[in-house]
Amino acid sequence: MGGCALALMALPLTTMAPPADASTNITIATGNVTDSFGSALPGAEVDVYAWPDDTTLQNLAIGQAVPTTLLATTTADSNGNFTLSVPPSALLNAAVSGTWANLEADAGDGVWFFTIDTANPVPDNFTIQQQTGALRPTCGPWVYNKQLTPEWGPVGQGYVGPNATGVTMGFTYSKGQSSTIGIGLSVNGGAAGTYSASGSNTESTNTTVIMPSYGAGNYVHWLTQWRIAKYHMDCPGGVVKYHVRSNGWKGSDATTFFADAPSALHCTTWLAGTTFTTSNASAENWTGDVAVSIGEVSFDAHIHTGYDSSDQISFKFTKDRSLCGTNDNPSYARQIVAKQ
């Protein structure tokens, strides 16, 4: 793709959130700014931007700048440490995926992406590593490059042992459920194999998918598909950065099977005729071979889905059987195994 044509269309579209009383601001992130050798950069300016919703991203034309909103600016202290705080109203307005806001922190030519639940904000912590040591942001804006092939990613898991006859497990991935997906960044041209993890964003579903059910002898990961897009950013010296991220849920479902179940020793007994459904458990943070594998750029993005009232795994019993959790009783366990 011709760099000149893209540059002509990459007009800054950043807007600014309205100012507010700093004493009421909410801390959304802490961290530090370093140079390429890991040394602190005192006095570095750190800006935090909110990304738009998926509909806006999906409607961008090739070469069009991403319309972000500047939420706050701060300066790293003498040790390169920073704290990012934003007005409560600006944070709430930044929510684009349910209650989640997808954010970007910039310092010099360094960037990190992170996601915050605006209904229950818990500060993130990260390092922004630069290549040039600049004290002011020097790159931007991000420009839509192209859409990549949609990719599968796991959103649920369940295990029924080979002797646990009379147990059927199912999984529902419901409208409004959120999944957090990793973002890959390339600082040297965007070639396949040059991407590394640079934070994450959160996506929400807009319909409900009832996944297939399985019985004894099945160790299952349920999957769904995600849209994947590629963006680029021009930096001084002719450097072009690229990143890949999900820009929406595509839908559909699939299943993968595994040979072994995890060790699960926290067991409770369930009688025939009953049904167990999670409401408090949390799914795993899937990485590596069971992550969202973005084949076109050879990057495996982590993915995490938390089970809640709209995202449930259930076990139905026609015989008396045991349910066992890996780290706690089944109601609170990260993974659940049905046994004889």
Phi, psi and omega per residue, in radians:
M1 nan 2.306 -3.074
G2 -1.167 2.160 -3.112
G3 -1.122 -0.611 -3.077
C4 -1.153 -0.774 -3.119
A5 -1.083 -0.697 3.134
L6 -1.158 -0.722 -3.100
A7 -1.077 -0.613 -3.117
L8 -1.168 -0.497 -3.100
M9 -1.659 -0.151 -3.030
A10 -1.460 1.034 -3.123
L11 -1.351 2.389 3.141
P12 -1.034 2.209 -3.141
L13 -2.091 0.381 -3.111
T14 -1.310 2.279 3.009
T15 -1.855 2.952 -3.094
M16 -2.071 2.376 3.051
A17 -1.243 2.622 -3.141
P18 -1.159 2.584 3.132
P19 -1.190 2.772 3.113
A20 -2.599 2.957 3.106
D21 -1.116 2.083 -3.068
A22 -1.055 -0.462 -3.105
S23 -1.193 -0.324 -3.138
T24 -1.779 0.018 -3.091
N25 -1.131 2.694 3.136
I26 -1.844 2.245 3.080
T27 -1.310 2.188 -3.121
I28 -1.976 -0.266 -3.122
A29 -2.851 2.615 2.952
T30 -2.311 2.824 3.122
G31 2.945 -2.775 3.122
N32 -2.548 2.743 3.115
V33 -1.937 2.298 -3.134
T34 -2.287 2.868 2.998
D35 -1.518 -3.009 -3.068
S36 -1.177 -0.271 3.121
F37 -1.707 0.011 3.135
G38 1.552 0.113 3.110
S39 -1.446 2.518 -3.098
A40 -1.112 2.599 3.100
L41 -2.070 1.463 3.107
P42 -1.044 2.501 3.075
G43 1.404 0.068 3.133
A44 -1.230 2.331 3.070
E45 -1.361 2.370 3.109
V46 -2.136 2.125 3.109
D47 -1.920 2.489 3.071
V48 -2.089 2.278 -3.101
Y49 -2.085 2.592 3.006
A50 -1.739 2.322 3.070
W51 -1.487 2.673 -3.133
P52 -1.332 3.097 -3.128
D53 -1.325 2.987 -3.064
D54 -1.123 -0.617 3.131
T55 -1.049 -0.763 3.102
T56 -1.088 -0.786 -3.120
L57 -1.121 -0.698 -3.110
Q58 -1.243 -0.358 -3.133
N59 -1.635 0.004 3.106
L60 -1.175 2.451 3.012
A61 -1.468 2.684 3.081
I62 -1.011 2.269 -3.108
G63 1.588 -0.035 -3.124
Q64 -1.562 2.443 -3.130
A65 -1.269 2.543 3.088
V66 -1.306 2.189 -3.126
P67 -1.424 1.612 -3.141
T68 -1.669 2.898 3.123
T69 -2.118 2.156 3.086
L70 -1.275 2.072 -3.118
L71 -1.666 -0.633 -3.076
A72 -2.907 2.789 3.059
T73 -2.351 2.444 3.073
T74 -2.466 3.074 -3.130
T75 -2.232 2.337 3.124
A76 -1.156 2.515 -3.119
D77 -1.400 -2.935 -3.053
S78 -1.133 -0.278 3.098
N79 -1.814 0.131 -3.126
G80 1.426 0.120 -3.112
N81 -1.519 2.621 3.135
F82 -2.466 2.793 2.994
T83 -2.303 2.242 3.122
L84 -1.838 2.118 3.114
S85 -2.247 2.516 -3.089
V86 -2.339 2.712 3.055
P87 -1.076 2.456 -3.134
P88 -0.956 -0.718 -3.111
S89 -1.150 -0.661 3.128
A90 -1.156 -0.659 3.125
L91 -1.160 -0.777 3.132
L92 -1.080 -0.690 3.136
N93 -1.206 -0.326 -3.128
A94 -1.434 -0.163 -3.125
A95 -1.136 2.178 -3.095
V96 -2.244 -0.214 -3.099
S97 -2.298 1.493 -2.944
G98 1.163 -2.151 3.085
T99 -1.692 0.131 -3.050
W100 -1.633 2.438 3.024
A101 -1.908 2.360 3.091
N102 -1.777 2.047 -2.933
L103 -2.108 2.835 -3.133
E104 -2.417 2.255 3.071
A105 -1.918 2.235 -3.116
D106 -2.068 2.449 3.023
A107 -2.587 2.046 -3.052
G108 1.029 -2.212 3.058
D109 -1.747 0.228 3.125
G110 -1.638 2.653 -3.107
V111 -2.592 2.554 3.022
W112 -2.509 2.393 3.134
F113 -1.833 2.448 3.103
F114 -2.626 2.913 -3.034
T115 -2.315 2.443 -3.057
I116 -2.289 2.353 3.018
D117 -1.409 1.904 -3.060
T118 -1.174 -0.357 3.113
A119 -1.393 -0.386 3.138
N120 -2.611 1.227 -3.008
P121 -1.204 2.124 3.046
V122 -2.000 2.082 -3.060
P123 -1.013 2.370 3.033
D124 -1.508 2.893 3.086
N125 -2.422 2.285 -3.079
F126 -2.796 2.928 3.069
T127 -1.931 2.317 3.019
I128 -1.792 1.949 -3.105
Q129 -1.764 2.210 3.110
Q130 -1.682 2.890 3.022
Q131 -1.824 -0.458 -3.002
T132 -1.879 -0.350 -3.096
G133 1.417 0.283 -3.130
A134 -1.212 2.549 -3.138
L135 -1.582 -0.167 3.114
R136 -2.211 2.577 3.091
P137 -0.957 2.344 -3.012
T138 -2.124 -0.140 -3.055
C139 -1.987 2.970 2.954
G140 2.078 2.978 -0.048
P141 -1.461 3.037 3.002
W142 -1.241 2.466 -3.101
V143 -2.190 2.373 3.104
Y144 -1.168 2.179 -3.074
N145 -1.731 -0.955 3.094
K146 -3.043 2.913 3.058
Q147 -1.632 2.319 3.082
L148 -1.663 3.069 3.108
T149 -1.123 2.313 3.065
P150 -0.998 2.576 -3.075
E151 -2.216 2.623 3.110
W152 -1.466 2.556 3.040
G153 -2.571 2.540 -3.121
P154 -1.279 2.479 3.082
V155 -2.235 -0.134 3.115
G156 -2.772 2.801 3.134
Q157 -2.637 2.602 3.105
G158 -2.809 2.735 -3.039
Y159 -2.431 2.251 3.024
V160 -2.150 2.053 -3.095
G161 -1.116 2.797 -3.064
P162 -1.130 -0.413 -3.140
N163 -1.709 0.042 -3.097
A164 -1.576 0.991 3.061
T165 -1.137 2.658 -3.116
G166 1.499 0.155 3.088
V167 -2.121 2.278 3.046
T168 -2.173 2.243 3.127
M169 -1.960 2.548 3.108
G170 -2.445 2.890 -3.097
F171 -2.466 2.328 3.107
T172 -2.065 2.159 3.089
Y173 -1.864 1.777 -2.865
S174 -1.695 2.822 3.091
K175 -0.958 2.288 3.125
G176 1.610 -0.180 3.109
Q177 -1.196 2.524 -3.096
S178 -1.968 2.507 3.031
S179 -2.260 2.409 3.117
T180 -1.749 2.226 -2.996
I181 -2.182 2.387 -3.102
G182 -1.181 2.704 3.107
I183 -2.017 2.388 3.123
G184 -1.864 2.369 -3.106
L185 -2.129 2.353 3.034
S186 -2.053 2.210 -3.114
V187 -1.779 0.105 -3.100
N188 -2.422 0.900 2.929
G189 1.856 -0.206 3.044
G190 1.424 0.220 3.117
A191 -1.189 2.647 3.102
A192 -0.972 2.395 3.125
G193 1.585 -0.056 -3.108
T194 -1.811 0.105 -3.076
Y195 -1.600 2.487 3.055
S196 -2.348 2.810 -3.079
A197 -1.096 2.347 3.121
S198 -2.468 0.899 3.110
G199 1.648 -2.699 -3.016
S200 -2.788 2.946 2.964
N201 -2.391 2.905 -3.071
T202 -2.034 2.371 3.124
E203 -2.098 2.570 3.103
S204 -2.113 2.642 3.135
T205 -1.448 2.722 3.064
N206 -2.054 0.031 3.002
T207 -2.517 3.061 -3.131
T208 -1.847 2.380 3.071
V209 -2.094 2.101 3.040
I210 -1.644 1.927 -3.057
M211 -1.318 2.805 3.113
P212 -1.055 2.616 3.108
S213 -1.714 2.683 -3.094
Y214 -2.465 2.687 -3.127
G215 -1.994 -2.609 -3.013
A216 -0.991 2.430 3.062
G217 1.448 0.297 -3.122
N218 -2.084 2.165 3.053
Y219 -1.969 1.905 -2.795
V220 -2.132 2.462 2.830
H221 -2.042 2.176 3.050
W222 -1.593 2.413 -3.057
L223 -2.185 2.749 2.968
T224 -2.443 3.010 -3.036
Q225 -1.824 2.576 3.139
W226 -2.188 2.439 2.982
R227 -1.233 2.467 -3.141
I228 -2.240 2.272 -3.134
A229 -2.185 2.733 3.135
K230 -2.059 2.373 -3.131
Y231 -2.247 2.710 3.080
H232 -2.341 2.792 -3.103
M233 -2.464 2.300 3.097
D234 -1.530 2.366 3.128
C235 -2.183 2.860 3.123
P236 -0.983 2.669 3.095
G237 1.362 0.267 3.136
G238 1.371 0.154 3.126
V239 -1.334 2.334 3.090
V240 -2.128 2.156 3.082
K241 -1.749 2.618 3.080
Y242 -2.234 2.633 2.926
H243 -2.512 2.681 3.108
V244 -2.100 2.444 -3.098
R245 -2.723 2.831 3.001
S246 -1.306 2.416 3.009
N247 -2.133 0.636 3.036
G248 2.483 2.750 3.067
W249 -1.492 2.312 -3.140
K250 -1.661 -0.592 3.127
G251 1.847 -2.818 -3.111
S252 1.272 3.048 -3.140
D253 -2.598 2.740 3.087
A254 -2.727 2.989 -3.095
T255 -2.416 2.441 2.950
T256 -2.094 2.655 -3.075
F257 -2.099 2.572 -3.117
F258 -2.155 2.672 -3.043
A259 -1.325 -0.475 -3.019
D260 -2.276 2.656 3.017
A261 -1.749 2.698 3.091
P262 -1.230 2.791 3.064
S263 -1.170 2.205 -3.106
A264 -2.429 1.937 -3.007
L265 -2.057 -0.052 -3.130
H266 -1.677 1.632 -2.909
C267 -1.949 2.591 2.987
T268 -2.330 2.700 -3.096
T269 -1.714 2.397 3.130
W270 -2.180 2.339 -3.040
L271 -1.563 2.724 3.100
A272 -0.989 2.420 -3.142
G273 1.641 -0.082 -3.134
T274 -1.761 2.860 3.081
T275 -2.317 2.305 3.075
F276 -1.895 2.277 3.105
T277 -2.293 2.272 3.135
T278 -1.230 2.615 3.007
S279 -2.459 -0.294 -3.081
N280 -2.090 -0.188 -3.063
A281 -1.277 2.876 3.110
S282 -2.207 2.348 3.104
A283 -1.238 2.893 -3.135
E284 -1.255 2.812 2.969
N285 -1.604 1.680 -3.024
W286 -1.324 2.330 3.123
T287 -2.381 3.052 3.032
G288 1.089 -2.259 -3.016
D289 -1.162 -0.366 -3.124
V290 -1.900 0.371 3.086
A291 -1.588 -2.982 3.017
V292 -1.484 1.794 -3.065
S293 -1.528 1.905 -3.123
I294 -1.578 1.569 -2.960
G295 -1.087 -0.588 -3.064
E296 -1.148 -0.400 3.111
V297 -2.131 0.141 3.084
S298 0.969 0.897 3.131
F299 -2.298 2.278 3.089
D300 -1.747 1.951 -3.117
A301 -1.610 2.256 3.083
H302 -1.136 2.758 3.095
I303 -2.540 2.475 3.120
H304 -2.409 2.297 3.038
T305 -2.204 2.221 3.102
G306 -1.656 2.235 3.073
Y307 -1.165 2.320 3.021
D308 -2.564 -2.864 -3.033
S309 -1.097 -0.324 3.138
S310 -1.911 0.171 -3.112
D311 -2.560 1.709 -2.889
Q312 -2.245 2.468 2.918
I313 -1.877 2.383 -3.081
S314 -2.257 2.624 3.060
F315 -2.211 2.158 3.107
K316 -1.878 2.394 -3.009
F317 -2.061 2.207 2.960
T318 -1.880 -0.064 3.019
K319 -2.386 2.761 3.066
D320 -1.183 2.166 -3.102
R321 -2.534 3.009 3.122
S322 -1.890 2.500 2.937
L323 -1.992 2.336 -3.042
C324 -2.247 2.365 3.110
G325 -1.753 2.689 -3.102
T326 -1.342 -0.634 -3.057
N327 -2.207 -0.073 -3.101
D328 -2.916 3.109 3.035
N329 -1.034 2.702 -2.986
P330 -0.900 -0.599 -3.104
S331 -1.098 -0.378 -3.053
Y332 -2.184 0.078 -3.032
A333 -1.391 2.686 3.078
R334 -1.318 -0.560 3.077
Q335 -2.412 2.615 -3.045
I336 -2.263 2.381 3.134
V337 -2.208 2.248 3.035
A338 -1.549 2.299 -3.116
K339 -2.226 2.955 3.140
Q340 -1.109 nan nan
